Amino acid sequence: MRRFRRERRRHQKERERKSVAVARTLVVSRRERELAKRRYQRRRRKIILQFLSSQYGRVQRSLWCLPRGRDMFRDALSGRLGRHWWKENLRMTRDTFTILCNELRPHLQKQTTNMRSPVSVEERVAVTVWKLATNVEYRTLASLFGLGRSTVGEIVLETCEVVTKQLLSRYVSIPQDSRLREVVDGFEVRWGFPQVAGAIDGTHIPIICPVENPSDYYNRKGFYSIIMQGLVDFRGLFMDVYVGWPGKVHDARVFSNSSIYRKGMEGTLLPSWNKLINGVQVPLLILGDPAYPLLPWLMKPYAVTSQTPPLQRRFNYRQSRARMVVENAFGRLKGRWRCMLKRMDFQVENVPNVTATCVTLHNICEMYGDHFEPVWEVPEQQDGTQTHMPQVNRSPAANTIRNALTQYLSNN
């Protein structure tokens, strides 16, 4: 019996060894067939190429890049296209463009390699500014500058990211000390409203329909958008910008989640420069439309009804006249940079950087005297997201300040 078991185990092991050997043989034979097939294909390809070369000449290899003309912008740099070319196409003068390039050169300059020279900083800035000013397609920009469409897309996004990181905080910020005093005096001299440090409002930026949660971006005006909140001074220069909320969201919600609201409630937004007006200590103020809450540091107009007294109506008129500077700033911003007026063909995650770049360039142009041209004007429209919000969280101190200002403005 034991002998029979040993014989059976021996035969079983021999069968297993034979099956493993057969499997290995099959694997090896399959690999050999694949290698033989590849060798045959290589030989066949080589024979075909040799035949074509003998019949039609040498086969042209693929190019590193397609040959494109790049003379237009070089002519502009050389001055052949005249001074008006810069303001017409880039919305800024040659001097401002040079200043902008010098600011961005350390962050946009690429290394020259043995393959080819990189796209220059001037061309990168010009491509980006042209895109923001006209909102043309990448195909058009590629033809104008002699670049590839993918290259143009990468240049625009990279330049906007650099501007946002390096220049936004320098050119868009709430002023301090003497510069803030100039803003407060400017509001009082130009618009007759005391103790004003800025005007705040929101605007819609049209975008393409997002893939995720599109209904959140569909606003009450009937298009997809992202909300931008801006704080401006008496000249229309932006001091703060907050972008990213879907177009369906109310202005008040955007405001309550912004750094302006947080700093204002903490008392760190503006210095304590109080002024005695009609027996009330009035702090520095920000002016907002009816969509914003009434706070001791944020003044909104009275709700208008048939019973509204003349004093309150006069306050509303004076407050609206001073606050209109922010709506005018939005108009100049969108008129100069048409990508914010038309539908942005950027992904949603890139819209904040593009918008911040437009705001930064707006301030740069205004600071260096590149004034807004009348031909850039856009039709006047009410741009706030909503006009009213529920009257909640009324502040007695805010009402006292507004009443004091109402009495003061009725006599001045």
Secondary structure, DSSP 4 states (H G I P E B T S, - for coil): -HHHHHHHHHHHHHHHHHHHHHHHHHHHHHHHHHHHHHHHHHHHHHHHHHHHHHHH-SPPPPPSS-----HHHHHHHHTTT-SHHHHHHHSS-HHHHHHHHHHHHHHH-----SS-PPPPHHHHHHHHHHHHHH---HHHHHHHHT--HHHHHHHHHHHHHHHHHHTHHHHSS---HHHHHHHHHHHHHHH--TTEEEEEEEEEEEBPPPSSSGGGGB-TTSSBEEEEEEEE-TTS-EEEEEEEEETTS-HHHHHHTSHHHHHHHHT-SS----EEETTEEE--EEE--TTSPPBTTEE-PPPP-TT--HHHHHHHHHHHHHHHHHHHHHHHHHHHSGGGTS-B-S-GGGHHHHHHHHHHHHHHHHHTT-PPPGGG--------S-S-----S--HHHHHHHHHHHHHHH--
